[in-house]
Amino acid sequence: MRAVLTAQGLQKSFGAVRAATDISLTFDPDTVVSLIGANGAGKTTFLNMVTGYLRPDSGQILFGERDIVGLSPRQITKLGISRSFQIPQLFNSLSVRENLLLAESIAATDNPQAATDEALTRFELAPYAAQKAGLLPEGIRKLLDVSMALSSRSKLLLLDEPTSGVSADEKFAIMDVVMGAARIAGVTVIFVEHDMDIVARFAGRVVAFYDGGIIADGSPDTVLRAENVRRYVIGEEIPHAAA
Ligand SMILES: Nc1ncnc2c1ncn2[C@@H]1O[C@H](COP(=O)(O)OP(=O)(O)OP(=O)(O)O)[C@@H](O)[C@H]1O
């Protein structure tokens, strides 16, 4: 199976801060991978390097077989990597339908009207179609943001904290819709998440970051139980073993 994305030996420093220290990761097609880690661990830096917002100091990023280091965010989106941000990037004065139409038009979809109708249905946004994006509840704004990211018919979808700012009782419903749509679209999903219940429920694989490096990588069951993850990511008080 050919990897969708391969990062090899990525390094990135900001002055004395080492935000990525030799990150090597491979992502297979049709997988859902969660990136976890405390604040400042390097998760967003990784997403920023993959999407062209940051250039690694060294290392290689292959999308399929193409090296994408040095390409602009726009070029990378065109190749098939799309992204949603922690704070949804919406046109607040436009309606939900108009936001989607714009995204479909920018993505040069053959029939933007039909694609918009399909997205409204798939993301359960039809009841909000005429509402201005700026007036929507946060959970619906997140759904609209992801639906716009998917308009570019991407192969890889990166989500930065898709449930942040969403109320606890809405989180699972939002993720159900997002993951259902991602499955139908056949995209690989990498999502950054701080809520471990969401990680355990939706990720097939979990990568734990700490201090710019990776401290665990595997099934949610294994990673979320690992002692260093419980200590450094989840923040549990674990007594050190006696020497
Ligand atoms: N543009 C920047 N300039 C300077 N330092 C930066 C920059 N971007 C990130 N950093 C630093 O790099 C380190 C990693 O940050 P990063 O945002 O990748 O962490 P994170 O795991 O995404 O954290 P969070 O969960 O808070 O979003 C932090 O120490 C951060 O302060």
The ligand as a Gaussian input file, in Angstrom:
#p B3LYP/6-31G(d) Opt

LIG

0 1
 N        6.022000      30.976000      14.537000
 C        6.612000      30.658000      15.699000
 N        7.578000      31.431000      16.232000
 C        8.195000      31.109000      17.373000
 N        7.941000      29.993000      18.087000
 C        6.985000      29.174000      17.616000
 C        6.268000      29.464000      16.405000
 N        5.384000      28.457000      16.180000
 C        5.530000      27.591000      17.210000
 N        6.489000      28.018000      18.062000
 C        6.944000      27.313000      19.265000
 O        7.216000      25.970000      18.886000
 C        6.786000      25.067000      19.905000
 C        5.765000      24.106000      19.319000
 O        4.559000      24.832000      19.068000
 P        3.273000      24.194000      18.375000
 O        2.310000      25.308000      18.109000
 O        3.677000      23.362000      17.227000
 O        2.726000      23.274000      19.543000
 P        1.331000      22.497000      19.641000
 O        1.656000      21.109000      20.046000
 O        0.556000      22.675000      18.398000
 O        0.618000      23.257000      20.841000
 P       -0.962000      23.627000      21.053000
 O       -1.621000      22.380000      21.528000
 O       -0.899000      24.667000      22.121000
 O       -1.503000      24.149000      19.757000
 C        6.234000      25.934000      21.037000
 O        7.269000      26.138000      21.986000
 C        5.873000      27.232000      20.338000
 O        5.939000      28.325000      21.239000

